[in-house]
Amino acid sequence: MSSKDFDLVVIGGGPGGYIAAIRAAQLGMKTACVEKRKTLGGTCLNVGCIPSKALLDSSEHYDFTQKKLSKHGIDVTGVTLNVQKMIDRKNDVVRQLTTGIAGLFKKNKIESVPGLGSFVGIDGDWKIIEAKDASGTQTLRAKNVIIATGSEPAEVPTLKFDGKSILSSTEALDLTAVPEHLIVVGAGVIGLELGSVWSRLGSKVTVIEFSDVFLAAVDQQLAKEFQKIITKQGLDIKLAHQCLGAKTEGSKVRVEVENRATKEKMSILGDKVLVATGRRPNTDGLALDKIGLKTDEKGRIAIDDHFRTGVAGIYAVGDVVRGPMLAHKAEEEGIAAVEIIAGQAGHVNYHAIPWVIYTWPELAWVGYTEEEIKAKGIAYKSGTFPFLANGRAKAMDEQDGMVKVLADAKTDKVLGVHILSARASDLIAEAVATIEYGGSAEDIARSSHAHPTLSEALKEAALGVDGRRLSL
């Protein structure tokens, strides 16, 4: 069987993979990208970040129309919900973006290879890869390989996915009718986002969370405020509860739950169960054993600080390696890995990787939480500012939330920024840039922020680090 030779083969066409392929082509490498889906973009564009944000925006519009529009002097009657049209719009957004990536591959002369990529072996400096799909098998030889196969929803042994009653995030994005009662297992990013979507559209939403702390990885001052807001919106969050199993009862599903503190058991009957307890690295089918690679206890591929695996010329990035499972983290790693292959100084500053929960209000943060700073024994100062005192937030009638800036007490270097507000996902970019360049709270405080804007709350919080807020 004939084979094609490449400088780089990327296995996986998600954010880490397709961005790596484009950067490699820019640097003059003959590049191919193997992707098992029919479309490029990976989980993020096909069944993750993008479709969920499309539904979040649509549900926000519906909720705003129902509950807030009249405050602006706009009285609307006869509002109806067309879930199928909402899903169709979401699918069209996905189609446009995945088609766009295909266009970028063509523009950059990247060979898109359909099929499941797997290793065959190593022949000298060449890594041999097969890509199999319904049409047959292609064989590729590469001097370098980047594994960027992403992740998939983690299944709970007592809550096996059936795609009908017990759903992963993938199926929860394609419901064509609003469940009367949605039970969400896991109060993490995915559970809260998709729970919010269906809550706004009319579902009763019960969230079962194993931990006794709400969003344990989040700065707890903001997490507690966020929990109050999202509970007021209608999500019933049961902390320190464990799901023991589920059984279908006709068109319904019954979940057995135990209070971890009191050991009291309860039975919850719902229409659908969304299992959102996390994701697992997607390495199935790669045949890593053929090249002498193994995964760790969490299914991840071990790498060094330059994204190199234990086999020369083979790199790994994104959800299949250590670190948070974030699309933008995968992108940065893909770029850095390619630049290292090209002999450049690729690098990722993990301290400056932002996190976002796209509920409403949104919760975004970068750097350390106050709890992490205390655990490290760093002397620090803190400044906060509520959106209740922000002019633009008042004008928008979006006054929930706050900004928190944490800075080193000696150097004033920004250690962390946490934002709970409308459009926090956009506001966090200024904080990311400040941390990336080693900036101080004073740098933010002395930078002019347009008035009136939500971003002024960040300036005020930075001023608050030295106790000199101007608007409160």
DRENDO-1510 file (C-alpha; in Angstrom, 1 decimal, always signed):
<recs>
REC; n; res; u; v; w
REC; 1; MET; +0.0; +0.0; +0.0 .
REC; 2; SER; +1.4; +3.4; -1.0 .
REC; 3; SER; +1.9; +6.1; +1.7 .
REC; 4; LYS; +2.2; +9.8; +1.8 .
REC; 5; ASP; +5.1; +11.6; +3.5 .
REC; 6; PHE; +4.6; +14.7; +5.7 .
REC; 7; ASP; +6.7; +16.9; +8.0 .
REC; 8; LEU; +3.9; +16.8; +10.5 .
REC; 9; VAL; +0.7; +14.8; +10.9 .
REC; 10; VAL; -1.8; +16.0; +13.5 .
REC; 11; ILE; -4.2; +13.4; +14.8 .
REC; 12; GLY; -7.4; +15.2; +15.8 .
REC; 13; GLY; -9.1; +18.2; +14.2 .
REC; 14; GLY; -10.3; +20.0; +17.3 .
REC; 15; PRO; -9.0; +23.4; +18.6 .
REC; 16; GLY; -5.6; +22.0; +19.6 .
REC; 17; GLY; -5.2; +20.0; +16.3 .
REC; 18; TYR; -6.5; +22.3; +13.6 .
REC; 19; ILE; -4.8; +25.4; +15.1 .
REC; 20; ALA; -1.5; +23.4; +15.3 .
REC; 21; ALA; -1.9; +22.3; +11.6 .
REC; 22; ILE; -2.5; +25.9; +10.5 .
REC; 23; ARG; +0.5; +27.1; +12.4 .
REC; 24; ALA; +2.7; +24.3; +11.0 .
REC; 25; ALA; +1.6; +25.2; +7.4 .
REC; 26; GLN; +2.5; +28.9; +8.1 .
REC; 27; LEU; +6.0; +27.8; +9.1 .
REC; 28; GLY; +6.4; +25.9; +5.9 .
REC; 29; MET; +5.8; +22.3; +7.0 .
REC; 30; LYS; +4.0; +19.8; +4.8 .
REC; 31; THR; +1.1; +19.0; +7.0 .
REC; 32; ALA; -1.8; +16.6; +7.3 .
REC; 33; CYS; -4.6; +16.5; +9.8 .
REC; 34; VAL; -6.5; +13.2; +10.5 .
REC; 35; GLU; -10.0; +13.6; +11.9 .
REC; 36; LYS; -12.6; +10.8; +12.5 .
REC; 37; ARG; -15.6; +13.2; +12.5 .
REC; 38; LYS; -17.2; +14.2; +9.2 .
REC; 39; THR; -16.4; +17.8; +10.0 .
REC; 40; LEU; -13.4; +19.5; +11.5 .
REC; 41; GLY; -13.5; +21.4; +14.8 .
REC; 42; GLY; -13.6; +18.6; +17.3 .
REC; 43; THR; -15.9; +18.4; +20.3 .
REC; 44; CYS; -15.6; +22.2; +20.8 .
REC; 45; LEU; -17.2; +23.2; +17.5 .
REC; 46; ASN; -19.4; +20.2; +16.9 .
REC; 47; VAL; -20.9; +19.2; +20.2 .
REC; 48; GLY; -19.3; +21.4; +22.9 .
REC; 49; CYS; -18.3; +25.1; +23.3 .
REC; 50; ILE; -19.9; +26.6; +20.2 .
REC; 51; PRO; -23.3; +24.8; +20.1 .
REC; 52; SER; -23.7; +25.3; +23.9 .
REC; 53; LYS; -23.0; +29.0; +23.6 .
REC; 54; ALA; -25.5; +29.3; +20.7 .
REC; 55; LEU; -28.2; +27.7; +22.9 .
REC; 56; LEU; -27.2; +29.8; +25.9 .
REC; 57; ASP; -27.6; +33.0; +23.9 .
REC; 58; SER; -30.9; +31.9; +22.5 .
REC; 59; SER; -32.2; +30.9; +25.9 .
REC; 60; GLU; -31.0; +34.2; +27.3 .
REC; 61; HIS; -33.0; +36.1; +24.7 .
REC; 62; TYR; -36.1; +34.1; +25.6 .
REC; 63; ASP; -35.6; +34.6; +29.3 .
REC; 64; PHE; -34.9; +38.4; +28.8 .
REC; 65; THR; -38.1; +38.7; +26.7 .
REC; 66; GLN; -40.2; +36.9; +29.3 .
REC; 67; LYS; -38.8; +38.6; +32.5 .
REC; 68; LYS; -36.9; +41.8; +31.8 .
REC; 69; LEU; -38.1; +43.4; +28.6 .
REC; 70; SER; -41.0; +45.1; +30.3 .
REC; 71; LYS; -38.6; +47.0; +32.6 .
REC; 72; HIS; -37.3; +48.8; +29.5 .
REC; 73; GLY; -40.8; +49.9; +28.6 .
REC; 74; ILE; -41.3; +47.3; +26.0 .
REC; 75; ASP; -44.5; +45.2; +26.5 .
REC; 76; VAL; -44.6; +42.0; +24.5 .
REC; 77; THR; -47.5; +39.5; +24.4 .
REC; 78; GLY; -47.9; +36.1; +22.8 .
REC; 79; VAL; -44.3; +35.1; +23.1 .
REC; 80; THR; -43.9; +31.5; +22.1 .
REC; 81; LEU; -40.9; +29.1; +22.1 .
REC; 82; ASN; -39.9; +27.2; +19.0 .
REC; 83; VAL; -37.3; +24.7; +20.3 .
REC; 84; GLN; -36.7; +23.1; +16.9 .
REC; 85; LYS; -35.9; +26.4; +15.3 .
REC; 86; MET; -33.5; +27.1; +18.2 .
REC; 87; ILE; -31.7; +23.8; +17.6 .
REC; 88; ASP; -31.7; +24.5; +13.8 .
REC; 89; ARG; -30.0; +27.9; +14.4 .
REC; 90; LYS; -27.4; +26.2; +16.7 .
REC; 91; ASN; -26.7; +23.6; +14.0 .
REC; 92; ASP; -26.3; +26.4; +11.4 .
REC; 93; VAL; -23.8; +28.2; +13.6 .
REC; 94; VAL; -21.8; +25.0; +13.9 .
REC; 95; ARG; -22.0; +24.3; +10.1 .
REC; 96; GLN; -20.7; +27.8; +9.3 .
REC; 97; LEU; -17.7; +27.5; +11.6 .
REC; 98; THR; -16.7; +23.9; +10.7 .
REC; 99; THR; -17.0; +24.8; +7.0 .
REC; 100; GLY; -14.8; +27.8; +7.8 .
REC; 101; ILE; -12.0; +25.5; +9.2 .
REC; 102; ALA; -12.2; +23.4; +6.0 .
REC; 103; GLY; -11.7; +26.6; +4.0 .
REC; 104; LEU; -8.6; +27.5; +6.2 .
REC; 105; PHE; -7.1; +24.1; +5.5 .
REC; 106; LYS; -7.6; +24.6; +1.8 .
REC; 107; LYS; -6.1; +28.1; +2.0 .
REC; 108; ASN; -3.0; +26.8; +3.9 .
REC; 109; LYS; -2.6; +23.7; +1.7 .
REC; 110; ILE; -3.2; +21.3; +4.7 .
REC; 111; GLU; -4.3; +17.8; +3.7 .
REC; 112; SER; -7.4; +16.9; +5.6 .
REC; 113; VAL; -7.5; +13.1; +6.0 .
REC; 114; PRO; -10.8; +11.5; +7.1 .
REC; 115; GLY; -10.8; +8.6; +9.4 .
REC; 116; LEU; -9.8; +7.2; +12.8 .
REC; 117; GLY; -6.0; +7.8; +13.2 .
REC; 118; SER; -3.9; +5.0; +14.7 .
REC; 119; PHE; -0.3; +4.2; +15.0 .
REC; 120; VAL; +1.2; +1.3; +13.0 .
REC; 121; GLY; +4.8; +1.6; +14.1 .
REC; 122; ILE; +8.1; +3.5; +13.6 .
REC; 123; ASP; +10.5; +3.1; +10.7 .
REC; 124; GLY; +13.7; +5.0; +11.5 .
REC; 125; ASP; +12.7; +8.7; +11.8 .
REC; 126; TRP; +9.3; +8.0; +10.2 .
REC; 127; LYS; +6.2; +7.5; +12.3 .
REC; 128; ILE; +3.6; +5.3; +10.4 .
REC; 129; ILE; -0.1; +6.2; +10.8 .
REC; 130; GLU; -3.2; +4.7; +9.4 .
REC; 131; ALA; -6.4; +6.6; +8.9 .
REC; 132; LYS; -9.5; +4.3; +8.5 .
REC; 133; ASP; -13.0; +5.2; +7.6 .
REC; 134; ALA; -15.9; +3.7; +5.7 .
REC; 135; SER; -14.2; +4.3; +2.3 .
REC; 136; GLY; -11.0; +2.5; +3.2 .
REC; 137; THR; -7.5; +3.0; +4.8 .
REC; 138; GLN; -4.8; +5.6; +4.1 .
REC; 139; THR; -1.3; +5.2; +5.3 .
REC; 140; LEU; +0.8; +8.3; +6.3 .
REC; 141; ARG; +4.4; +8.7; +7.2 .
REC; 142; ALA; +5.4; +11.6; +9.3 .
REC; 143; LYS; +8.7; +13.0; +10.7 .
REC; 144; ASN; +6.7; +14.5; +13.6 .
REC; 145; VAL; +3.2; +13.8; +15.0 .
REC; 146; ILE; +1.0; +15.8; +17.4 .
REC; 147; ILE; -1.7; +13.8; +19.2 .
REC; 148; ALA; -4.6; +16.2; +19.8 .
REC; 149; THR; -7.6; +13.8; +20.0 .
REC; 150; GLY; -9.4; +15.7; +22.8 .
REC; 151; SER; -11.8; +14.2; +25.3 .
REC; 152; GLU; -15.3; +12.7; +25.6 .
REC; 153; PRO; -18.0; +12.7; +28.3 .
REC; 154; ALA; -17.1; +10.6; +31.3 .
REC; 155; GLU; -19.6; +7.9; +32.0 .
REC; 156; VAL; -20.6; +7.1; +35.6 .
REC; 157; PRO; -20.9; +3.3; +36.3 .
REC; 158; THR; -24.3; +3.8; +38.0 .
REC; 159; LEU; -25.6; +6.2; +35.2 .
REC; 160; LYS; -24.8; +4.6; +31.9 .
REC; 161; PHE; -25.7; +6.8; +28.9 .
REC; 162; ASP; -28.6; +5.6; +26.8 .
REC; 163; GLY; -29.0; +8.7; +24.7 .
REC; 164; LYS; -32.7; +8.9; +25.5 .
REC; 165; SER; -33.3; +9.2; +29.2 .
REC; 166; ILE; -29.8; +9.4; +30.6 .
REC; 167; LEU; -27.9; +11.9; +28.5 .
REC; 168; SER; -24.3; +13.1; +28.0 .
REC; 169; SER; -23.8; +16.8; +27.1 .
REC; 170; THR; -23.9; +15.8; +23.4 .
REC; 171; GLU; -27.6; +14.6; +23.6 .
REC; 172; ALA; -28.5; +17.5; +25.9 .
REC; 173; LEU; -27.7; +19.9; +23.0 .
REC; 174; ASP; -30.2; +18.3; +20.7 .
REC; 175; LEU; -33.4; +18.0; +22.8 .
REC; 176; THR; -36.3; +19.1; +20.6 .
REC; 177; ALA; -38.7; +19.5; +23.5 .
REC; 178; VAL; -38.3; +21.2; +26.9 .
REC; 179; PRO; -38.1; +18.5; +29.7 .
REC; 180; GLU; -40.6; +19.2; +32.5 .
REC; 181; HIS; -38.0; +18.2; +35.0 .
REC; 182; LEU; -34.3; +17.9; +34.1 .
REC; 183; ILE; -32.0; +16.2; +36.7 .
REC; 184; VAL; -28.3; +17.3; +36.3 .
REC; 185; VAL; -25.6; +15.2; +37.9 .
REC; 186; GLY; -22.6; +17.4; +38.4 .
REC; 187; ALA; -22.5; +21.1; +39.3 .
REC; 188; GLY; -19.5; +21.9; +37.2 .
REC; 189; VAL; -19.2; +24.1; +34.1 .
REC; 190; ILE; -21.1; +21.8; +31.7 .
REC; 191; GLY; -23.9; +21.0; +34.2 .
REC; 192; LEU; -24.5; +24.6; +35.2 .
REC; 193; GLU; -24.4; +25.9; +31.6 .
REC; 194; LEU; -26.8; +23.3; +30.1 .
REC; 195; GLY; -28.9; +23.4; +33.3 .
REC; 196; SER; -29.3; +27.1; +32.8 .
REC; 197; VAL; -30.3; +26.7; +29.2 .
REC; 198; TRP; -33.2; +24.4; +29.9 .
REC; 199; SER; -34.2; +26.2; +33.1 .
REC; 200; ARG; -34.6; +29.4; +31.1 .
REC; 201; LEU; -36.7; +27.6; +28.6 .
REC; 202; GLY; -39.1; +26.2; +31.3 .
REC; 203; SER; -37.6; +23.1; +32.8 .
REC; 204; LYS; -37.5; +22.5; +36.5 .
REC; 205; VAL; -33.8; +21.8; +37.1 .
REC; 206; THR; -32.4; +19.8; +40.0 .
REC; 207; VAL; -28.6; +19.7; +40.2 .
REC; 208; ILE; -26.9; +16.8; +42.2 .
REC; 209; GLU; -23.4; +17.6; +43.3 .
REC; 210; PHE; -21.1; +15.1; +45.1 .
REC; 211; SER; -18.9; +17.8; +46.7 .
REC; 212; ASP; -20.1; +19.7; +49.8 .
REC; 213; VAL; -18.5; +22.8; +48.3 .
REC; 214; PHE; -20.0; +24.7; +45.3 .
REC; 215; LEU; -17.4; +25.2; +42.6 .
REC; 216; ALA; -14.5; +24.2; +44.8 .
REC; 217; ALA; -11.9; +25.4; +42.2 .
REC; 218; VAL; -13.4; +28.9; +42.1 .
REC; 219; ASP; -12.6; +31.8; +44.5 .
REC; 220; GLN; -15.1; +31.1; +47.2 .
REC; 221; GLN; -16.2; +34.6; +47.8 .
REC; 222; LEU; -17.5; +34.7; +44.2 .
REC; 223; ALA; -18.7; +31.1; +44.2 .
REC; 224; LYS; -21.0; +31.7; +47.1 .
REC; 225; GLU; -22.4; +34.9; +45.5 .
REC; 226; PHE; -22.8; +33.0; +42.3 .
REC; 227; GLN; -24.7; +30.1; +44.0 .
REC; 228; LYS; -27.2; +32.6; +45.5 .
REC; 229; ILE; -27.8; +34.1; +42.1 .
REC; 230; ILE; -28.2; +30.8; +40.2 .
REC; 231; THR; -30.4; +29.4; +42.9 .
REC; 232; LYS; -32.7; +32.5; +42.7 .
REC; 233; GLN; -32.9; +31.8; +39.0 .
REC; 234; GLY; -34.5; +28.5; +39.7 .
REC; 235; LEU; -31.7; +25.8; +39.8 .
REC; 236; ASP; -32.2; +23.6; +42.8 .
REC; 237; ILE; -28.6; +22.7; +43.8 .
REC; 238; LYS; -28.1; +19.8; +46.2 .
REC; 239; LEU; -24.5; +19.7; +47.5 .
REC; 240; ALA; -23.0; +16.7; +49.2 .
REC; 241; HIS; -25.4; +14.3; +47.5 .
REC; 242; GLN; -24.4; +11.1; +45.7 .
REC; 243; CYS; -26.3; +9.4; +42.8 .
REC; 244; LEU; -26.7; +5.7; +43.5 .
REC; 245; GLY; -28.4; +4.8; +40.2 .
REC; 246; ALA; -31.3; +5.5; +37.9 .
REC; 247; LYS; -34.1; +3.5; +36.4 .
REC; 248; THR; -36.5; +4.4; +33.6 .
REC; 249; GLU; -40.2; +4.3; +34.3 .
REC; 250; GLY; -42.0; +4.6; +31.1 .
REC; 251; SER; -41.1; +8.1; +29.7 .
REC; 252; LYS; -39.7; +9.1; +33.0 .
REC; 253; VAL; -36.5; +8.3; +34.8 .
REC; 254; ARG; -36.1; +7.9; +38.6 .
REC; 255; VAL; -32.8; +8.8; +40.2 .
REC; 256; GLU; -31.8; +7.4; +43.6 .
REC; 257; VAL; -29.8; +9.9; +45.7 .
REC; 258; GLU; -28.1; +9.8; +49.0 .
REC; 259; ASN; -27.2; +12.7; +51.3 .
REC; 260; ARG; -23.5; +12.1; +52.0 .
REC; 261; ALA; -23.7; +13.8; +55.4 .
REC; 262; THR; -26.9; +12.3; +56.8 .
REC; 263; LYS; -27.0; +9.1; +54.7 .
REC; 264; GLU; -30.6; +10.0; +54.1 .
REC; 265; LYS; -31.8; +8.5; +50.8 .
REC; 266; MET; -34.3; +10.1; +48.4 .
REC; 267; SER; -35.9; +9.3; +45.1 .
REC; 268; ILE; -36.2; +12.0; +42.4 .
REC; 269; LEU; -38.4; +11.5; +39.3 .
REC; 270; GLY; -37.5; +13.4; +36.2 .
REC; 271; ASP; -38.0; +13.4; +32.4 .
REC; 272; LYS; -34.3; +13.4; +31.5 .
REC; 273; VAL; -31.0; +13.0; +33.4 .
REC; 274; LEU; -27.9; +14.9; +32.2 .
REC; 275; VAL; -24.7; +13.3; +33.4 .
REC; 276; ALA; -22.1; +16.1; +33.6 .
REC; 277; THR; -19.5; +14.7; +36.0 .
REC; 278; GLY; -16.5; +15.5; +33.8 .
REC; 279; ARG; -14.7; +14.3; +30.7 .
REC; 280; ARG; -12.0; +11.7; +29.9 .
REC; 281; PRO; -9.1; +11.8; +27.5 .
REC; 282; ASN; -10.0; +10.3; +24.1 .
REC; 283; THR; -7.1; +7.9; +23.3 .
REC; 284; ASP; -9.2; +4.9; +22.2 .
REC; 285; GLY; -8.1; +3.6; +18.9 .
REC; 286; LEU; -4.7; +5.3; +18.7 .
REC; 287; ALA; -2.9; +2.0; +19.2 .
REC; 288; LEU; -0.3; +3.7; +21.5 .
REC; 289; ASP; +1.1; +0.3; +22.4 .
REC; 290; LYS; +2.4; +0.0; +18.8 .
REC; 291; ILE; +4.9; +2.9; +19.5 .
REC; 292; GLY; +5.6; +2.1; +23.2 .
REC; 293; LEU; +3.4; +4.8; +24.8 .
REC; 294; LYS; +1.1; +4.3; +27.7 .
REC; 295; THR; -1.5; +6.4; +29.5 .
REC; 296; ASP; -1.6; +7.2; +33.2 .
REC; 297; GLU; -4.4; +6.3; +35.7 .
REC; 298; LYS; -6.5; +9.2; +34.3 .
REC; 299; GLY; -6.0; +8.1; +30.7 .
REC; 300; ARG; -3.6; +11.0; +29.9 .
REC; 301; ILE; -0.5; +10.9; +27.8 .
REC; 302; ALA; +2.6; +11.9; +29.8 .
REC; 303; ILE; +4.6; +14.8; +28.3 .
REC; 304; ASP; +7.6; +17.0; +29.3 .
REC; 305; ASP; +7.5; +20.8; +29.5 .
REC; 306; HIS; +8.0; +20.9; +25.7 .
REC; 307; PHE; +5.0; +18.7; +24.9 .
REC; 308; ARG; +7.2; +15.7; +24.0 .
REC; 309; THR; +6.0; +12.2; +24.8 .
REC; 310; GLY; +8.4; +9.4; +25.6 .
REC; 311; VAL; +8.9; +8.7; +21.9 .
REC; 312; ALA; +11.1; +11.1; +19.9 .
REC; 313; GLY; +9.1; +13.1; +17.3 .
REC; 314; ILE; +5.7; +12.5; +18.9 .
REC; 315; TYR; +4.0; +15.3; +20.8 .
REC; 316; ALA; +0.7; +15.6; +22.6 .
REC; 317; VAL; -1.5; +18.6; +23.5 .
REC; 318; GLY; -4.9; +19.5; +24.8 .
REC; 319; ASP; -7.3; +17.3; +26.7 .
REC; 320; VAL; -5.1; +14.2; +26.4 .
REC; 321; VAL; -2.4; +15.7; +28.5 .
REC; 322; ARG; -2.2; +17.2; +32.0 .
REC; 323; GLY; -3.9; +20.5; +32.8 .
REC; 324; PRO; -7.4; +21.9; +32.4 .
REC; 325; MET; -9.6; +20.7; +29.6 .
REC; 326; LEU; -10.1; +24.0; +27.9 .
REC; 327; ALA; -10.2; +24.7; +24.1 .
REC; 328; HIS; -8.1; +27.8; +24.3 .
REC; 329; LYS; -5.5; +25.9; +26.4 .
REC; 330; ALA; -5.3; +23.3; +23.7 .
REC; 331; GLU; -4.9; +26.0; +21.0 .
REC; 332; GLU; -2.0; +27.6; +22.9 .
REC; 333; GLU; -0.3; +24.2; +23.4 .
REC; 334; GLY; -0.8; +23.3; +19.7 .
REC; 335; ILE; +0.9; +26.5; +18.6 .
REC; 336; ALA; +3.7; +26.1; +21.1 .
REC; 337; ALA; +4.4; +22.5; +20.2 .
REC; 338; VAL; +4.6; +23.3; +16.4 .
REC; 339; GLU; +6.9; +26.2; +17.1 .
REC; 340; ILE; +9.2; +24.0; +19.2 .
REC; 341; ILE; +9.2; +21.4; +16.3 .
REC; 342; ALA; +10.3; +24.3; +14.1 .
REC; 343; GLY; +13.1; +25.2; +16.4 .
REC; 344; GLN; +11.5; +28.2; +17.9 .
REC; 345; ALA; +10.7; +29.0; +21.6 .
REC; 346; GLY; +7.1; +27.9; +22.0 .
REC; 347; HIS; +5.7; +28.4; +25.5 .
REC; 348; VAL; +2.5; +28.5; +27.4 .
REC; 349; ASN; +1.9; +30.5; +30.5 .
REC; 350; TYR; -0.6; +28.3; +32.4 .
REC; 351; HIS; -1.0; +30.9; +35.1 .
REC; 352; ALA; -2.5; +33.2; +32.5 .
REC; 353; ILE; -5.1; +30.8; +31.1 .
REC; 354; PRO; -8.6; +32.1; +31.8 .
REC; 355; TRP; -11.6; +30.1; +32.9 .
REC; 356; VAL; -15.3; +31.0; +32.1 .
REC; 357; ILE; -18.7; +29.7; +33.1 .
REC; 358; TYR; -21.1; +31.0; +30.5 .
REC; 359; THR; -24.2; +31.2; +32.6 .
REC; 360; TRP; -25.9; +34.6; +33.2 .
REC; 361; PRO; -24.3; +36.4; +34.8 .
REC; 362; GLU; -21.0; +34.8; +33.6 .
REC; 363; LEU; -18.2; +33.8; +35.9 .
REC; 364; ALA; -14.7; +34.3; +34.7 .
REC; 365; TRP; -11.3; +34.1; +36.4 .
REC; 366; VAL; -7.6; +34.0; +35.8 .
REC; 367; GLY; -4.6; +33.3; +38.1 .
REC; 368; TYR; -4.9; +32.3; +41.7 .
REC; 369; THR; -8.0; +32.2; +44.0 .
REC; 370; GLU; -7.7; +33.8; +47.4 .
REC; 371; GLU; -7.7; +30.3; +48.9 .
REC; 372; GLU; -4.7; +29.3; +46.8 .
REC; 373; ILE; -2.8; +32.4; +47.7 .
REC; 374; LYS; -3.4; +31.7; +51.4 .
REC; 375; ALA; -2.3; +28.1; +51.0 .
REC; 376; LYS; +0.9; +29.3; +49.3 .
REC; 377; GLY; +1.6; +31.6; +52.2 .
REC; 378; ILE; +1.9; +34.7; +50.0 .
REC; 379; ALA; +1.2; +38.1; +51.6 .
REC; 380; TYR; -1.5; +39.7; +49.5 .
REC; 381; LYS; -4.0; +42.6; +49.2 .
REC; 382; SER; -7.5; +42.4; +47.8 .
REC; 383; GLY; -9.8; +44.9; +46.1 .
REC; 384; THR; -13.4; +44.4; +45.2 .
REC; 385; PHE; -16.1; +46.3; +43.5 .
REC; 386; PRO; -19.8; +45.4; +43.0 .
REC; 387; PHE; -21.6; +46.0; +39.7 .
REC; 388; LEU; -24.4; +47.4; +41.8 .
REC; 389; ALA; -22.4; +50.6; +41.8 .
REC; 390; ASN; -21.4; +50.5; +38.1 .
REC; 391; GLY; -23.2; +53.0; +35.8 .
REC; 392; ARG; -23.3; +50.8; +32.7 .
REC; 393; ALA; -24.6; +47.8; +34.7 .
REC; 394; LYS; -27.4; +50.0; +36.1 .
REC; 395; ALA; -28.3; +51.2; +32.6 .
REC; 396; MET; -28.3; +47.6; +31.4 .
REC; 397; ASP; -30.2; +46.4; +34.5 .
REC; 398; GLU; -27.5; +43.8; +35.0 .
REC; 399; GLN; -26.3; +44.7; +38.5 .
REC; 400; ASP; -25.6; +41.2; +39.8 .
REC; 401; GLY; -22.0; +40.3; +40.6 .
REC; 402; MET; -18.6; +41.8; +41.4 .
REC; 403; VAL; -15.0; +42.1; +40.5 .
REC; 404; LYS; -12.1; +40.9; +42.7 .
REC; 405; VAL; -8.5; +41.7; +42.2 .
REC; 406; LEU; -5.8; +40.0; +44.2 .
REC; 407; ALA; -2.3; +41.4; +44.3 .
REC; 408; ASP; +1.1; +40.7; +46.0 .
REC; 409; ALA; +1.3; +42.9; +49.1 .
REC; 410; LYS; +5.0; +43.7; +48.4 .
REC; 411; THR; +5.2; +44.1; +44.7 .
REC; 412; ASP; +1.6; +44.8; +43.8 .
REC; 413; LYS; +1.9; +42.2; +41.0 .
REC; 414; VAL; -1.6; +40.9; +40.0 .
REC; 415; LEU; -2.0; +37.3; +41.3 .
REC; 416; GLY; -5.6; +36.7; +40.3 .
REC; 417; VAL; -8.7; +38.4; +39.0 .
REC; 418; HIS; -12.2; +37.1; +39.4 .
REC; 419; ILE; -15.3; +38.5; +37.7 .
REC; 420; LEU; -19.0; +37.7; +38.2 .
REC; 421; SER; -21.0; +39.8; +35.8 .
REC; 422; ALA; -22.7; +40.2; +32.4 .
REC; 423; ARG; -20.1; +39.6; +29.7 .
REC; 424; ALA; -17.4; +38.5; +32.2 .
REC; 425; SER; -16.0; +36.3; +29.5 .
REC; 426; ASP; -15.0; +39.5; +27.5 .
REC; 427; LEU; -13.9; +41.5; +30.6 .
REC; 428; ILE; -11.4; +38.9; +31.7 .
REC; 429; ALA; -9.2; +39.5; +28.7 .
REC; 430; GLU; -7.7; +42.7; +30.3 .
REC; 431; ALA; -6.8; +40.7; +33.4 .
REC; 432; VAL; -5.2; +37.9; +31.3 .
REC; 433; ALA; -3.0; +40.5; +29.5 .
REC; 434; THR; -2.0; +42.1; +32.8 .
REC; 435; ILE; -1.0; +38.8; +34.3 .
REC; 436; GLU; +0.8; +37.7; +31.1 .
REC; 437; TYR; +3.0; +40.8; +31.2 .
REC; 438; GLY; +3.5; +40.7; +34.9 .
REC; 439; GLY; +1.5; +43.8; +35.5 .
REC; 440; SER; +0.4; +45.3; +38.8 .
REC; 441; ALA; -2.9; +46.4; +40.2 .
REC; 442; GLU; -1.6; +49.9; +39.8 .
REC; 443; ASP; -1.2; +49.3; +36.1 .
REC; 444; ILE; -4.9; +48.5; +35.8 .
REC; 445; ALA; -5.9; +51.3; +38.2 .
REC; 446; ARG; -4.1; +54.0; +36.2 .
REC; 447; SER; -5.2; +52.8; +32.8 .
REC; 448; SER; -8.1; +54.9; +31.4 .
REC; 449; HIS; -11.3; +52.9; +31.0 .
REC; 450; ALA; -14.1; +54.3; +28.8 .
REC; 451; HIS; -17.1; +55.6; +30.7 .
REC; 452; PRO; -19.7; +54.2; +31.1 .
REC; 453; THR; -18.5; +50.6; +30.7 .
REC; 454; LEU; -18.6; +47.4; +32.7 .
REC; 455; SER; -14.8; +47.4; +32.5 .
REC; 456; GLU; -14.7; +50.3; +34.9 .
REC; 457; ALA; -15.6; +47.9; +37.7 .
REC; 458; LEU; -12.2; +46.2; +37.1 .
REC; 459; LYS; -10.4; +49.6; +37.4 .
REC; 460; GLU; -12.3; +50.3; +40.6 .
REC; 461; ALA; -11.4; +46.9; +42.1 .
REC; 462; ALA; -7.8; +47.5; +41.2 .
REC; 463; LEU; -8.0; +50.9; +43.0 .
REC; 464; GLY; -9.6; +49.0; +45.9 .
REC; 465; VAL; -6.4; +47.0; +46.4 .
REC; 466; ASP; -4.9; +50.2; +47.9 .
REC; 467; GLY; -8.2; +51.3; +49.5 .
REC; 468; ARG; -8.9; +54.1; +47.1 .
REC; 469; ARG; -12.0; +53.2; +45.2 .
REC; 470; LEU; -13.5; +56.4; +43.6 .
REC; 471; SER; -17.1; +55.3; +42.9 .
REC; 472; LEU; -18.1; +53.7; +46.2 .
</recs>
